[in-house]
Amino acid sequence: MLEVDFNEPNPRLKRSIMDTCAAFGPVRSVKVHRQQSPFAVIEMTDPAQTIELAGKFGGSTFGTSALIHLTPKSS
């Protein structure tokens, strides 16, 4: 799971996630879903980077995208 600040508006939340994931390689896009069980779909440029990203945060991969569950940041 990736810890995020859910008090942030969507554009800032997406940027925060993109910045975190950029450590694994170039990020093409981030889509955030806050309802029910929050998650983000992060599209990377390379499948190997996607696998590494998903492994780090316990997510799933499909093609060059990773589905990562989101959790509130600890105070």
N, C-alpha and C positions, 0 to 999 in steps of 0.2 A: 504494500500500500504506500501511496505517496501522501505525505502530510501537506495540507494546504490551509490557507486562511479563507474560510467560507464567507467571511464578512467583506471580502474584496468583491468589487463588481466584476462581471464576466471578462471584460477586456484585460484588467489587471491580473485576474486569476489565470487566464490563458497565457499571458506573458510570463508569469511566475513559473508555470508548468513548462513552458517552452525553454526558459532559461535553465531550469533544472535538467531537463532532458538533453539540452545542447551539449552537455558534458560527454554524451555518447555519440555525437555526430550531428550533422545538419538536420533540423526539424522542418518538415514541409508544412504541417498543420497540426492544430490542437483543437479538438471539439470536447467541450465539457458538458456533462449531463449531471445535474444536481439532484434530480428527483429520485425517490426511493433509495436505492443504493448508489451513491455518487460514484461516477467514474469518468475517465477521460480516454478518448481515442487519440493517440499520438501517431502521426504518420512521419516516418523517418525516410531518408533517401536510400538506405542500404539495408537489406534483410539481416545482415550480421549485426548491425547496430540495433536493429529492432529486437533481435533475440537477446542481446546484452541488456538492453533497457528493461525488457519484460522480466528477465532473470533478476535484475537488481530490485525491482519493486513487486515481484510475485504476480506479474500479469500474464496475459495470454497474447499470442501473436497470430496475425493472419496477413500474409504478404509482407508489406513494409509498414504495417500498422500494429500498434500494441494497445491493448485494452488494460488500463491500470485503474484499480479501485482507489478512491480518494478517501482520506480520513482527516478530521480536524487536527490542526497543529496543536501540540501540547503547549500549555502556557508556561 
